[in-house]
Amino acid sequence: MSTQRRQRAQRRVAIVGAGPGGLTLARVLHVHGIPSTVYELDASATARDQGGTLDLDEESGQRALLHAGLLEEFRPLSRPEGGELRLLGKDADLGFHIPPPRDGDGNDRPEIDRRVLKELLLGSLPEGTVRWGRKVRAVAIGAAGRPTLTLADGTTVAADVLVGADGAWSRVRPLLSDADPVYTGVSFVDGLLNDVDTRHPAVAELVGRGSMFALADEKGLFAQRNGGGRIRVYIAVKAPEEWSRSGLVDQADPAATRKRLLDLFPDWDEGLRALIADGDGPLVPRPIHALPTGHRWDRVPGVTLLGDAAHLMSPFAGAGANLAMLDGAELALALASHDDLETALNAYETAMFPRAEEAATQSADHLVDFFQPDALRILRDAFTTLTAGGADR
């Protein structure tokens, strides 16, 4: 091993957050012989629901997996048929359709459940890389100029590189920026239907094999196929920030919550209303926040951010996890390629900032489009242009 590689391998890299971005960073560092430690609040990999499904883009999420040496393992775990898209009005009439890819057609954005992706990444890391149940209480620049983090148990960890991969409400971000996420004016309520092909065949037929968006009256019912016969449902409304805390969504009384939510869609097709009425388990409110578009910071030695901690945006560009994974891969490659840490971090941020700004702009624009009175027409026109005749209209 060369002296330079030995020095890079001796760097102490602390990553806060074991989401797709933080785990991708740890994996690509491992590929290049650089150890890292990931500090994660969750007690274990299965401590909570990992959320829905992701479509991994060829130029971002899949490129990150290529650098991680996991792309071939990803392919059989993914669902190319998840590329199907259906746009509906509130009468459930099909306004636009991208059918599932046929065998041999390929799909540059196959779907994978978040849980499955996380298992793939975790399984590729040395045992002990992720420290579960570690709550970060504080971060600071220590007396020696090195970033430090203090855990809830009082343990203090000094690092050569501290990476905030800890999401929207990052504990690391205040070291770099005073920006806070801002409410976008849109809230989701997340639901789930299980064993849909057997128990809810009409809903299964309505949603198809991928994603379905029903839009009207400046609100929406969105649904996505997940693995294991499940469909995730997202009830989307324009509402004040306090709406999700107003008592409309009571997780202790899902039946009453469903009735109140159904009252928001009184004249919608009964098949669409079944996405709410027939759901299983609790309904979870999720106000949608975003960091300011173009969020940047001045360099602080040894500290950087990735993913939502760096560029939280609404989900309307489908870019969040893809960008987080690409951030993680490119940060790892920069750390593996440069002897000087600040040169590496500057190179990473110089590429990441404009890429994130472009996606955040697109996400903000799409959010507006989804909640226009004529949202179905706007999106149909946009997808028609994108597919250039490759879909049913």
C-alpha positions as CSV (number, residue, x, y, z in Angstrom):
1,M,0.0,0.0,0.0
2,S,1.4,3.4,-0.9
3,T,2.0,6.0,1.7
4,Q,-0.9,8.2,0.4
5,R,-3.4,5.3,0.4
6,R,-2.2,4.3,4.0
7,Q,-2.8,7.9,5.1
8,R,-6.3,8.0,3.6
9,A,-7.1,4.7,5.2
10,Q,-6.2,6.1,8.6
11,R,-8.7,9.0,8.3
12,R,-11.4,8.9,10.9
13,V,-14.7,9.3,9.0
14,A,-17.9,9.8,11.1
15,I,-21.2,9.6,9.3
16,V,-24.4,10.6,11.1
17,G,-27.4,8.8,9.6
18,A,-27.9,5.3,8.1
19,G,-30.2,6.2,5.3
20,P,-29.4,5.4,1.6
21,G,-26.9,8.3,1.3
22,G,-25.0,7.6,4.5
23,L,-24.8,3.8,3.8
24,T,-23.7,4.4,0.2
25,L,-20.9,6.7,1.4
26,A,-19.8,4.0,3.9
27,R,-19.9,1.3,1.3
28,V,-17.9,3.2,-1.4
29,L,-15.3,4.2,1.2
30,H,-15.0,0.6,2.2
31,V,-14.5,-0.4,-1.5
32,H,-11.5,2.1,-1.5
33,G,-10.1,0.8,1.8
34,I,-11.2,3.7,4.0
35,P,-13.1,2.7,7.1
36,S,-15.9,4.7,8.5
37,T,-18.4,4.7,11.4
38,V,-22.1,5.4,10.9
39,Y,-24.0,6.7,14.0
40,E,-27.8,5.9,13.7
41,L,-30.6,6.9,16.1
42,D,-32.7,3.8,15.2
43,A,-32.2,0.9,17.6
44,S,-31.8,-1.5,14.7
45,A,-32.2,-1.9,11.0
46,T,-35.8,-3.1,11.6
47,A,-36.8,-0.7,14.4
48,R,-39.3,1.2,12.3
49,D,-41.0,1.1,9.0
50,Q,-38.6,2.0,6.2
51,G,-41.1,3.7,4.0
52,G,-42.2,3.0,0.4
53,T,-40.5,2.3,-2.9
54,L,-37.8,4.2,-4.8
55,D,-37.1,4.4,-8.5
56,L,-33.4,4.5,-9.0
57,D,-32.3,6.6,-11.9
58,E,-29.5,5.3,-14.2
59,E,-27.5,8.5,-13.8
60,S,-27.7,8.9,-10.1
61,G,-28.9,6.0,-7.8
62,Q,-27.7,3.3,-10.1
63,R,-24.4,5.0,-10.8
64,A,-23.9,5.2,-7.1
65,L,-24.5,1.4,-6.8
66,L,-22.1,0.9,-9.7
67,H,-19.4,2.7,-7.7
68,A,-20.4,0.6,-4.6
69,G,-20.0,-2.6,-6.6
70,L,-23.6,-3.5,-6.0
71,L,-25.3,-2.8,-9.3
72,E,-25.6,-6.5,-10.4
73,E,-26.9,-7.5,-7.0
74,F,-29.5,-4.7,-7.3
75,R,-31.0,-5.8,-10.6
76,P,-32.7,-9.0,-9.4
77,L,-34.1,-7.2,-6.4
78,S,-35.6,-4.4,-8.4
79,R,-39.0,-4.2,-10.2
80,P,-38.7,-2.9,-13.8
81,E,-42.5,-3.2,-14.1
82,G,-42.7,-0.4,-11.5
83,G,-42.1,2.0,-14.3
84,E,-45.7,1.9,-15.2
85,L,-47.4,5.3,-14.7
86,R,-51.1,6.2,-14.6
87,L,-52.6,9.7,-14.5
88,L,-56.3,9.8,-13.5
89,G,-59.0,12.4,-12.9
90,K,-61.3,12.2,-9.9
91,D,-63.7,10.2,-12.1
92,A,-61.0,7.5,-12.4
93,D,-60.8,7.9,-16.2
94,L,-57.3,7.2,-17.5
95,G,-55.9,10.5,-18.7
96,F,-52.4,9.3,-19.5
97,H,-50.6,5.9,-19.3
98,I,-47.0,4.7,-19.5
99,P,-47.4,0.9,-19.7
100,P,-45.0,-1.4,-17.9
101,P,-41.8,-2.1,-19.8
102,R,-42.0,-5.2,-22.0
103,D,-39.3,-7.8,-21.7
104,G,-36.1,-6.6,-23.4
105,D,-37.3,-2.9,-23.4
106,G,-35.2,-2.1,-20.4
107,N,-36.1,0.5,-17.8
108,D,-33.7,3.2,-16.6
109,R,-35.6,3.8,-13.4
110,P,-36.6,0.3,-11.9
111,E,-38.2,0.3,-8.5
112,I,-36.9,-1.1,-5.3
113,D,-38.4,-1.0,-1.8
114,R,-36.5,1.1,0.7
115,R,-36.2,-1.8,3.1
116,V,-34.7,-4.0,0.4
117,L,-32.2,-1.3,-0.7
118,K,-31.2,-0.7,2.9
119,E,-30.6,-4.5,3.4
120,L,-28.4,-4.6,0.3
121,L,-26.3,-1.7,1.5
122,L,-26.0,-2.9,5.1
123,G,-25.1,-6.4,4.0
124,S,-22.1,-5.0,2.0
125,L,-20.5,-3.3,5.1
126,P,-18.1,-4.8,7.6
127,E,-19.8,-5.8,10.8
128,G,-19.9,-3.0,13.3
129,T,-19.7,-0.2,10.8
130,V,-23.2,1.0,11.8
131,R,-23.6,1.9,15.5
132,W,-27.3,1.5,16.2
133,G,-29.2,3.4,18.9
134,R,-26.7,6.3,18.9
135,K,-28.4,9.6,19.4
136,V,-26.3,12.6,18.6
137,R,-26.8,15.3,21.2
138,A,-24.4,17.9,20.0
139,V,-21.8,18.6,17.3
140,A,-18.9,21.1,17.5
141,I,-15.5,22.0,16.3
142,G,-13.1,20.9,19.0
143,A,-10.1,22.7,20.4
144,A,-7.8,21.0,18.0
145,G,-9.9,22.1,15.1
146,R,-11.4,18.7,14.5
147,P,-15.1,18.1,14.3
148,T,-16.6,16.3,17.3
149,L,-19.9,14.8,18.1
150,T,-21.3,14.1,21.5
151,L,-23.7,11.2,21.9
152,A,-26.7,11.0,24.3
153,D,-24.7,8.6,26.6
154,G,-22.0,11.3,27.0
155,T,-19.5,9.7,24.6
156,T,-17.5,12.2,22.6
157,V,-16.2,11.3,19.2
158,A,-13.5,13.3,17.3
159,A,-13.3,12.8,13.6
160,D,-11.2,14.0,10.6
161,V,-14.3,14.1,8.5
162,L,-17.8,14.5,9.9
163,V,-20.7,14.0,7.4
164,G,-24.3,14.9,8.2
165,A,-26.4,12.3,6.4
166,D,-29.1,12.7,9.0
167,G,-32.0,14.0,7.0
168,A,-34.3,17.0,7.1
169,W,-33.7,18.0,10.7
170,S,-30.0,17.4,10.6
171,R,-28.0,17.9,13.9
172,V,-24.9,18.4,11.8
173,R,-26.2,21.2,9.5
174,P,-26.0,24.0,12.0
175,L,-22.2,23.7,12.0
176,L,-22.4,24.9,8.3
177,S,-25.6,26.8,7.8
178,D,-28.4,28.5,9.7
179,A,-31.0,27.4,7.1
180,D,-34.0,25.5,8.3
181,P,-36.6,23.5,6.3
182,V,-39.6,25.5,5.3
183,Y,-43.2,24.2,5.0
184,T,-44.1,24.0,1.3
185,G,-47.9,24.4,1.8
186,V,-48.6,20.7,1.0
187,S,-49.2,17.9,3.4
188,F,-49.5,14.2,2.9
189,V,-51.2,11.5,4.9
190,D,-49.5,8.1,4.3
191,G,-51.4,4.9,4.3
192,L,-51.0,1.2,3.3
193,L,-53.0,-1.6,1.7
194,N,-51.7,-5.1,2.2
195,D,-52.2,-8.2,0.0
196,V,-53.9,-6.1,-2.6
197,D,-54.2,-8.7,-5.4
198,T,-56.2,-11.0,-3.1
199,R,-57.9,-8.7,-0.7
200,H,-58.3,-5.5,-2.9
201,P,-58.3,-6.6,-6.5
202,A,-60.2,-3.6,-7.8
203,V,-57.6,-1.3,-6.2
204,A,-54.8,-3.4,-7.5
205,E,-56.2,-3.1,-11.1
206,L,-56.7,0.7,-10.6
207,V,-53.2,1.3,-9.5
208,G,-51.4,-1.1,-11.9
209,R,-47.9,-2.3,-11.5
210,G,-46.2,1.1,-10.7
211,S,-47.5,4.5,-9.7
212,M,-50.9,6.1,-10.0
213,F,-51.7,9.8,-9.6
214,A,-55.3,10.9,-9.4
215,L,-55.6,14.7,-9.5
216,A,-58.4,17.2,-9.2
217,D,-59.7,20.1,-7.1
218,E,-56.1,21.1,-6.1
219,K,-55.6,17.8,-4.2
220,G,-54.5,14.3,-5.0
221,L,-54.6,10.6,-4.3
222,F,-51.3,9.0,-5.1
223,A,-50.5,5.3,-4.9
224,Q,-47.4,3.2,-5.5
225,R,-46.9,-0.6,-5.8
226,N,-44.4,-1.9,-3.3
227,G,-43.1,-5.4,-3.0
228,G,-44.9,-8.1,-1.1
229,G,-48.3,-7.3,-2.5
230,R,-48.5,-3.9,-0.8
231,I,-49.6,-0.5,-2.1
232,R,-48.6,2.7,-0.4
233,V,-51.1,5.5,-0.5
234,Y,-50.5,9.2,-0.2
235,I,-53.4,11.6,0.4
236,A,-52.1,15.0,-0.7
237,V,-53.7,18.3,0.1
238,K,-52.8,22.0,0.1
239,A,-53.2,23.0,3.7
240,P,-51.8,25.3,6.5
241,E,-48.8,23.9,8.3
242,E,-50.9,23.2,11.4
243,W,-53.4,21.1,9.5
244,S,-51.6,17.8,10.2
245,R,-51.7,18.6,13.9
246,S,-55.3,19.8,13.9
247,G,-56.8,16.5,15.1
248,L,-58.0,15.5,11.7
249,V,-55.4,12.7,11.7
250,D,-55.7,10.6,14.9
251,Q,-53.3,7.7,14.7
252,A,-55.1,6.1,17.6
253,D,-58.4,6.0,15.8
254,P,-57.8,5.2,12.1
255,A,-61.5,4.5,11.4
256,A,-62.5,8.0,12.4
257,T,-59.5,9.5,10.5
258,R,-60.5,7.6,7.3
259,K,-64.0,9.1,7.6
260,R,-62.7,12.6,8.0
261,L,-60.3,12.1,5.0
262,L,-63.0,10.7,2.8
263,D,-65.0,13.9,3.5
264,L,-62.3,15.8,1.6
265,F,-63.0,13.7,-1.5
266,P,-66.9,13.6,-1.5
267,D,-67.5,13.5,-5.3
268,W,-64.5,11.4,-6.3
269,D,-64.9,7.9,-7.8
270,E,-65.6,5.2,-5.3
271,G,-62.7,3.2,-6.6
272,L,-60.4,6.0,-5.7
273,R,-62.0,6.6,-2.4
274,A,-61.3,2.9,-1.6
275,L,-57.6,3.9,-1.4
276,I,-58.6,5.6,1.8
277,A,-61.6,3.5,3.0
278,D,-60.0,0.1,2.6
279,G,-56.5,0.9,4.1
280,D,-54.8,-1.2,6.7
281,G,-53.4,0.1,9.9
282,P,-52.7,3.7,11.0
283,L,-52.6,6.8,8.8
284,V,-49.5,9.0,9.3
285,P,-49.5,12.8,8.7
286,R,-46.5,14.1,6.8
287,P,-46.2,17.8,6.2
288,I,-43.8,18.4,3.2
289,H,-40.8,20.7,3.9
290,A,-37.9,21.9,1.8
291,L,-34.7,23.8,2.3
292,P,-34.3,27.0,0.3
293,T,-33.5,26.2,-3.3
294,G,-29.8,26.7,-4.0
295,H,-28.9,26.0,-0.3
296,R,-25.1,26.4,0.1
297,W,-22.6,27.1,2.8
298,D,-19.0,28.2,3.3
299,R,-16.4,25.6,3.9
300,V,-15.9,24.5,7.5
301,P,-12.8,22.3,7.8
302,G,-13.7,18.6,8.0
303,V,-17.5,18.9,7.8
304,T,-20.0,18.4,5.0
305,L,-23.5,17.3,4.4
306,L,-25.3,15.0,1.9
307,G,-28.8,14.1,0.9
308,D,-31.7,15.8,2.7
309,A,-29.4,17.3,5.2
310,A,-27.8,19.3,2.4
311,H,-30.7,19.8,0.0
312,L,-34.1,18.7,1.3
313,M,-36.8,19.1,-1.4
314,S,-40.3,17.9,-1.9
315,P,-40.9,14.5,-3.5
316,F,-42.3,15.8,-6.7
317,A,-39.1,15.3,-8.7
318,G,-38.4,11.8,-7.4
319,A,-34.8,12.9,-6.8
320,G,-34.3,12.8,-3.0
321,A,-32.9,9.3,-2.5
322,N,-31.2,9.2,-5.9
323,L,-29.3,12.4,-5.1
324,A,-28.4,11.2,-1.6
325,M,-26.8,8.1,-3.0
326,L,-24.9,9.9,-5.7
327,D,-23.8,12.4,-3.0
328,G,-22.5,9.5,-0.9
329,A,-20.7,7.9,-3.8
330,E,-19.1,11.0,-5.1
331,L,-18.0,12.2,-1.6
332,A,-16.4,8.8,-1.1
333,L,-14.6,9.0,-4.4
334,A,-13.3,12.5,-3.6
335,L,-12.0,11.4,-0.2
336,A,-10.3,8.4,-1.9
337,S,-8.8,10.5,-4.7
338,H,-7.3,13.5,-2.8
339,D,-4.6,13.5,-0.2
340,D,-5.8,16.9,1.2
341,L,-9.1,16.7,3.0
342,E,-10.2,20.2,2.2
343,T,-9.5,19.7,-1.5
344,A,-11.6,16.6,-1.4
345,L,-14.5,18.2,0.4
346,N,-14.4,21.3,-1.9
347,A,-14.4,19.1,-5.0
348,Y,-17.4,17.2,-3.7
349,E,-19.4,20.3,-2.8
350,T,-18.5,22.1,-6.1
351,A,-20.2,19.3,-8.0
352,M,-23.0,18.7,-5.6
353,F,-24.4,22.3,-5.2
354,P,-25.5,23.0,-8.8
355,R,-26.8,19.4,-9.2
356,A,-28.9,19.8,-6.1
357,E,-30.1,23.2,-7.1
358,E,-31.3,22.0,-10.5
359,A,-33.3,19.1,-8.9
360,A,-34.7,21.4,-6.2
361,T,-35.9,23.9,-8.8
362,Q,-37.6,21.1,-10.7
363,S,-39.2,19.7,-7.5
364,A,-40.6,23.1,-6.5
365,D,-42.0,23.7,-10.0
366,H,-43.6,20.2,-10.1
367,L,-45.2,20.8,-6.7
368,V,-47.0,23.8,-8.1
369,D,-48.1,21.9,-11.2
370,F,-49.5,19.0,-9.1
371,F,-51.9,21.3,-7.3
372,Q,-53.1,23.5,-10.1
373,P,-56.9,23.4,-10.9
374,D,-56.0,21.8,-14.3
375,A,-53.2,19.7,-12.9
376,L,-54.2,16.6,-15.0
377,R,-53.8,18.5,-18.2
378,I,-50.5,20.1,-17.2
379,L,-49.0,16.8,-16.2
380,R,-50.4,15.0,-19.2
381,D,-48.7,17.6,-21.5
382,A,-45.5,17.3,-19.6
383,F,-45.3,13.5,-19.7
384,T,-46.4,13.5,-23.4
385,T,-43.4,15.8,-24.2
386,L,-41.0,13.6,-22.0
387,T,-42.1,10.3,-23.6
388,A,-42.3,11.7,-27.1
389,G,-45.1,9.4,-28.2
390,G,-44.0,6.4,-26.1
391,A,-47.2,6.2,-24.0
392,D,-50.9,5.7,-24.4
393,R,-53.0,8.9,-24.2
